[in-house]
Amino acid sequence: MPELSEFLPTLALILAIGAVAGFIAGLLGVGGGIVLVPAFFFAFEGLGYGTDGLMQICLATSLATIVVTSVRSVMAHHKKGAVDWGILRAWGPGIAIGAAFGVVAASGLRNEVLMGIFGVLGLGAGLYMAFGRAEWRLGEQMPGRVGTSVVSPVLGFLSVLMGIGGGSFGVPMMSLYNQPIHRAVATAAGFGVIIAVPSVIGFLLISGDGANRPPFTIGQVNMVAFVAVVAMTLITAPWGVKLAHVMDPKPLKRVFAVFIMVMALNMLRKALGY
């Protein structure tokens, strides 16, 4: 059991991270994982938790929060009839298989490798967010059975290696295949559930033997960060949604894209040892 003087700074910092992630998610419709993973890493590292498996803990804890937020999001979108259940049924098995392989891969990779993967993919996501055009197309309809069987496991696999849900990859992918943006956002929330549930189960079953792990970590999931972030997200996400309705979020989205790219480059810097 950690001392109170050790526990309170951790809790305070994680609450602040959850508040910011929830507000940004509500304002810009961007999943929290792409914010949470680097925030968790630098927060835990700054507090002195330097275990070799720190990135696995950050990925797993981010995905645990996505279980809750994605389920709530899917239910809300379903009430509005925005979820395309046909796409979810077609893509779900491949995404789940890819997520399972992602857990196996992530559990065997060093911090530096996972940071490098996050940095490269995060940089790509930030560039698309900043410069992507709504009229860009890869096709006029979603890929057929062969394309789905190839792309869906890759989506699940890469999402786990970044600790993110379905939004960062799923929304651009569906938009590129001519799906309306509201349907893409709603359906991608379902991707998040399919990615997060099996991967979190896997991460909970992986024992963590590294020294100097954050307190209250079960398997690879830090329960303090999970509970604190979910609680703060429930409070601050509606604030972001309200603000999004009274102002144009597009300029802010470009600013956030730059922020994501800076964090991604910082992760790459750490991965390369600078």
ChimeraX attribute file (.defattr): number of C-alpha atoms within 10 A of each C-alpha:
attribute: neighborCount
match mode: 1-to-1
recipient: residues
	/A:1	6
	/A:2	10
	/A:3	8
	/A:4	9
	/A:5	8
	/A:6	11
	/A:7	15
	/A:8	12
	/A:9	12
	/A:10	19
	/A:11	15
	/A:12	11
	/A:13	18
	/A:14	24
	/A:15	22
	/A:16	14
	/A:17	22
	/A:18	30
	/A:19	22
	/A:20	21
	/A:21	27
	/A:22	31
	/A:23	25
	/A:24	25
	/A:25	22
	/A:26	23
	/A:27	24
	/A:28	18
	/A:29	19
	/A:30	23
	/A:31	24
	/A:32	29
	/A:33	27
	/A:34	26
	/A:35	24
	/A:36	26
	/A:37	25
	/A:38	25
	/A:39	19
	/A:40	23
	/A:41	21
	/A:42	15
	/A:43	16
	/A:44	22
	/A:45	14
	/A:46	11
	/A:47	14
	/A:48	12
	/A:49	17
	/A:50	17
	/A:51	18
	/A:52	18
	/A:53	21
	/A:54	24
	/A:55	29
	/A:56	29
	/A:57	29
	/A:58	26
	/A:59	31
	/A:60	32
	/A:61	30
	/A:62	31
	/A:63	34
	/A:64	29
	/A:65	28
	/A:66	29
	/A:67	23
	/A:68	17
	/A:69	21
	/A:70	26
	/A:71	16
	/A:72	16
	/A:73	19
	/A:74	22
	/A:75	15
	/A:76	14
	/A:77	20
	/A:78	16
	/A:79	9
	/A:80	10
	/A:81	12
	/A:82	18
	/A:83	23
	/A:84	17
	/A:85	14
	/A:86	10
	/A:87	17
	/A:88	17
	/A:89	10
	/A:90	15
	/A:91	21
	/A:92	22
	/A:93	16
	/A:94	22
	/A:95	29
	/A:96	24
	/A:97	19
	/A:98	24
	/A:99	30
	/A:100	24
	/A:101	20
	/A:102	25
	/A:103	24
	/A:104	17
	/A:105	14
	/A:106	23
	/A:107	21
	/A:108	11
	/A:109	16
	/A:110	15
	/A:111	18
	/A:112	18
	/A:113	15
	/A:114	23
	/A:115	27
	/A:116	20
	/A:117	19
	/A:118	26
	/A:119	26
	/A:120	16
	/A:121	20
	/A:122	25
	/A:123	22
	/A:124	15
	/A:125	20
	/A:126	25
	/A:127	16
	/A:128	15
	/A:129	21
	/A:130	19
	/A:131	10
	/A:132	12
	/A:133	12
	/A:134	12
	/A:135	8
	/A:136	12
	/A:137	16
	/A:138	13
	/A:139	13
	/A:140	11
	/A:141	13
	/A:142	17
	/A:143	15
	/A:144	9
	/A:145	10
	/A:146	8
	/A:147	10
	/A:148	18
	/A:149	16
	/A:150	14
	/A:151	17
	/A:152	22
	/A:153	23
	/A:154	18
	/A:155	25
	/A:156	33
	/A:157	27
	/A:158	20
	/A:159	31
	/A:160	29
	/A:161	26
	/A:162	28
	/A:163	33
	/A:164	29
	/A:165	33
	/A:166	31
	/A:167	26
	/A:168	26
	/A:169	18
	/A:170	23
	/A:171	24
	/A:172	25
	/A:173	19
	/A:174	24
	/A:175	25
	/A:176	20
	/A:177	18
	/A:178	19
	/A:179	20
	/A:180	14
	/A:181	15
	/A:182	14
	/A:183	18
	/A:184	25
	/A:185	27
	/A:186	25
	/A:187	27
	/A:188	30
	/A:189	30
	/A:190	31
	/A:191	29
	/A:192	29
	/A:193	26
	/A:194	26
	/A:195	32
	/A:196	31
	/A:197	18
	/A:198	17
	/A:199	30
	/A:200	27
	/A:201	17
	/A:202	19
	/A:203	26
	/A:204	19
	/A:205	13
	/A:206	16
	/A:207	12
	/A:208	21
	/A:209	12
	/A:210	11
	/A:211	11
	/A:212	13
	/A:213	20
	/A:214	24
	/A:215	17
	/A:216	14
	/A:217	18
	/A:218	17
	/A:219	20
	/A:220	27
	/A:221	28
	/A:222	21
	/A:223	18
	/A:224	18
	/A:225	28
	/A:226	22
	/A:227	17
	/A:228	20
	/A:229	27
	/A:230	21
	/A:231	16
	/A:232	20
	/A:233	26
	/A:234	18
	/A:235	15
	/A:236	20
	/A:237	21
	/A:238	16
	/A:239	17
	/A:240	20
	/A:241	18
	/A:242	13
	/A:243	15
	/A:244	18
	/A:245	10
	/A:246	8
	/A:247	11
	/A:248	12
	/A:249	15
	/A:250	12
	/A:251	11
	/A:252	15
	/A:253	19
	/A:254	17
	/A:255	15
	/A:256	18
	/A:257	21
	/A:258	17
	/A:259	14
	/A:260	24
	/A:261	23
	/A:262	16
	/A:263	21
	/A:264	26
	/A:265	19
	/A:266	17
	/A:267	26
	/A:268	23
	/A:269	15
	/A:270	15
	/A:271	19
	/A:272	12
	/A:273	8
	/A:274	8
